[in-house]
Each structure stands twice: as C-alpha cells, then as structure tokens.
C-alpha cells in the first residue's frame, strides 16, 4: 500500500500480506545477519519510489547511503557486481530472486513489526472511482474468509518461513 498510489487510483483490500526482506549473496559479509543492528553498515539498494527504499532509509537506517535504482533488476546487477551488499524487496520477490533470478543469493531475513516496519499488503489497482472496486473487495473478503487466499499463498508463495530479523 502506498498513499500516493491511493490518491490516484482505487486500491482493493489486501489479498497478500508480506514483509520487506533483505537479500544478499551467500558469501557476503552480511549474509548471516540476524538483527537489524548487524545490517547498519551494509550498503543496501532498492528501486526508487518503493517501500523497500523507505525501509532502508527509515527502518534499517544504514550508515551508508541507500543505493537508489531505476528498477529492481538494476539493483540486483549492482549486488551481483559487488557494488552494494544487498537489496531490499518484498518477500515474494525475494523468493523469486533467490530461487530463480540470482545464483548464490539468499534471504537474510524479513523486516517485521518487531523491527519497526509498517505492515504491508498487496492490493489490486483499479481506475479511481471504479464501479468494480466494491465487487473486487467482496471477492477478496470471500476468498480470505474461506481460506482460499491462504491455500494459494502457501502453494505459490512459500517463503513465509524466511527468518525474521530482530531489532
């Protein structure tokens, strides 16, 4: 969820909830961090205008300036080339990066509420004032209430067991 996006479009109720997550190469000095404090000296990057970038700046609050990239792929290239220590992305993206996209990468950990992160969720984006918004919200509520969203998440986004970084 992003306030700026909500001002220019209708956003549905959340259908997937996940944390921002730190990914690095497995042989990076920060790969085995278990706390936010251990990441303070890391050079982390994220895509411009994302909650991932805000997480680096406001929650992790690294001593190094955050690497700001036009795309997540640009940030991943910088990580792969050793220009930054790691990237911050949402949990499903972290899962994709580590299982498909970047060889020898690993999830260091999720940044949860205990570490000061804001709760995050994925929403569907509809035209502002769309007549479909209420229908979409009703469908999401029904899929949540009957457990379908949990089943789909467990099958297709099985990364909820990633470790959570402590403060």
C-alpha positions as CSV (number, residue, x, y, z in Angstrom):
1,X,0.0,0.0,0.0
2,X,1.3,3.4,-0.9
3,X,-0.5,6.7,0.0
4,X,0.5,8.3,-3.3
5,X,-0.9,5.5,-5.3
6,X,-4.1,5.5,-3.3
7,X,-4.6,9.2,-4.2
8,X,-4.7,8.4,-8.0
9,X,-6.4,5.0,-8.1
10,X,-8.7,2.7,-6.2
11,X,-6.8,0.1,-4.3
12,X,-8.6,-3.1,-3.2
13,X,-8.5,-4.7,0.2
14,X,-5.2,-6.5,0.8
15,X,-5.0,-10.0,-0.7
16,X,-1.4,-10.9,0.3
17,X,0.5,-9.7,3.4
18,X,4.3,-9.8,3.5
19,X,7.3,-8.1,4.9
20,X,10.2,-6.2,3.3
21,X,13.1,-8.6,3.0
22,X,16.9,-8.3,2.7
23,X,18.6,-10.4,0.0
24,X,22.4,-10.7,-0.4
25,X,24.8,-13.0,-2.0
26,X,25.5,-16.1,0.2
27,X,29.2,-15.2,0.6
28,X,28.6,-11.5,1.5
29,X,29.7,-10.4,5.0
30,X,26.1,-9.5,5.9
31,X,24.6,-12.8,4.7
32,X,24.3,-14.3,8.2
33,X,22.9,-11.2,9.9
34,X,20.1,-12.0,12.4
35,X,19.4,-8.4,13.5
36,X,18.7,-5.0,12.0
37,X,21.7,-3.7,14.1
38,X,24.0,-6.1,12.2
39,X,22.9,-4.5,8.9
40,X,23.7,-0.9,9.9
41,X,27.0,-0.9,8.0
42,X,25.6,-2.6,4.9
43,X,25.3,-0.9,1.6
44,X,21.7,-1.8,0.5
45,X,19.8,-0.9,-2.6
46,X,16.3,-0.7,-3.8
47,X,14.1,0.6,-6.6
48,X,13.3,4.3,-6.5
49,X,9.9,5.2,-5.1
50,X,9.3,1.9,-3.3
51,X,8.5,1.0,0.2
52,X,11.7,-1.1,0.0
53,X,13.8,2.1,-0.3
54,X,11.9,3.7,2.5
55,X,12.6,0.6,4.6
56,X,16.4,1.0,4.1
57,X,16.2,4.7,5.0
58,X,13.7,4.7,7.8
59,X,13.8,1.2,9.4
60,X,17.2,-0.3,8.8
61,X,18.7,3.3,8.8
62,X,22.1,2.2,7.4
63,X,25.2,4.3,7.9
64,X,25.8,4.0,4.2
65,X,23.6,5.9,1.8
66,X,21.0,3.7,0.2
67,X,21.6,2.7,-3.4
68,X,18.7,4.0,-5.5
69,X,18.0,2.2,-8.8
70,X,15.5,2.7,-11.6
71,X,14.5,-1.0,-11.4
72,X,15.0,-3.9,-9.1
73,X,16.9,-5.6,-11.9
74,X,19.4,-2.7,-11.8
75,X,19.8,-3.2,-8.0
76,X,20.3,-6.9,-8.5
77,X,23.0,-6.2,-11.1
78,X,24.8,-3.9,-8.7
79,X,24.6,-6.6,-5.9
80,X,25.9,-9.2,-8.3
81,X,28.8,-7.0,-9.3
82,X,29.7,-6.2,-5.7
83,X,28.7,-2.5,-5.8
84,X,26.3,-3.0,-3.0
85,X,25.9,-5.6,-0.3
86,X,22.3,-6.5,-0.9
87,X,18.8,-5.4,-1.9
88,X,15.6,-4.9,-0.1
89,X,12.4,-6.2,-1.8
90,X,9.1,-7.6,-0.8
91,X,9.1,-11.2,0.4
92,X,7.6,-12.8,-2.8
93,X,10.2,-11.0,-4.9
94,X,13.0,-12.2,-2.5
95,X,11.8,-15.7,-3.0
96,X,11.9,-15.3,-6.8
97,X,15.3,-13.7,-6.7
98,X,16.9,-16.5,-4.6
99,X,15.3,-19.4,-6.3
100,X,15.3,-18.3,-9.9
101,X,16.9,-15.0,-10.7
102,X,20.3,-14.7,-8.9
103,X,22.5,-17.7,-8.4
104,X,24.2,-17.9,-4.9
105,X,21.8,-15.4,-3.4
106,X,20.0,-15.9,-0.1
107,X,17.3,-14.3,2.0
108,X,18.9,-12.8,5.0
109,X,15.6,-12.0,6.7
110,X,12.3,-10.3,6.8
111,X,11.8,-7.0,8.5
112,X,8.8,-7.4,10.6
113,X,6.8,-5.3,13.0
114,X,9.2,-6.0,15.9
115,X,11.9,-4.3,13.9
116,X,9.7,-1.2,13.4
117,X,8.4,-1.9,9.9
118,X,4.9,-1.0,8.8
119,X,2.6,-3.8,7.9
120,X,2.4,-4.2,4.1
121,X,0.0,-5.8,1.7
122,X,-0.6,-6.3,-2.0
123,X,-3.8,-4.8,-3.5
124,X,-5.4,-4.8,-6.9
125,X,-5.3,-1.4,-8.7
126,X,-8.4,-0.2,-10.3
127,X,-9.3,3.1,-12.0
128,X,-10.2,5.8,-9.5
129,X,-13.9,5.6,-8.7
130,X,-14.3,2.3,-10.5
131,X,-17.7,0.6,-10.1
132,X,-15.8,-2.7,-9.7
133,X,-13.9,-1.7,-6.5
134,X,-16.7,-2.9,-4.2
135,X,-17.1,-6.2,-6.1
136,X,-13.4,-6.8,-6.0
137,X,-13.3,-6.1,-2.3
138,X,-16.2,-8.5,-1.7
139,X,-14.5,-11.2,-3.7
140,X,-11.2,-10.7,-1.8
141,X,-13.1,-10.9,1.5
142,X,-14.9,-14.1,0.5
143,X,-11.6,-15.7,-0.7
144,X,-10.0,-14.7,2.6
145,X,-12.8,-15.9,4.8
146,X,-13.0,-19.4,3.1
147,X,-9.2,-19.9,3.3
148,X,-8.6,-19.8,-0.4
149,X,-6.0,-17.0,-0.2
150,X,-4.0,-18.9,2.4
151,X,-4.0,-22.0,0.3
152,X,-2.9,-20.1,-2.8
153,X,-0.2,-18.3,-0.8
154,X,1.1,-21.5,0.7
155,X,1.3,-23.1,-2.7
156,X,2.7,-20.3,-4.8
157,X,4.5,-18.0,-2.4
158,X,6.0,-20.4,0.1
159,X,8.5,-18.0,1.6
160,X,6.8,-17.2,4.9
161,X,9.3,-19.3,6.7
162,X,12.1,-16.9,5.9
163,X,13.8,-15.8,9.1
164,X,12.7,-12.5,10.7
165,X,15.4,-10.0,11.6
166,X,15.3,-8.9,15.2
167,X,15.8,-5.2,16.1
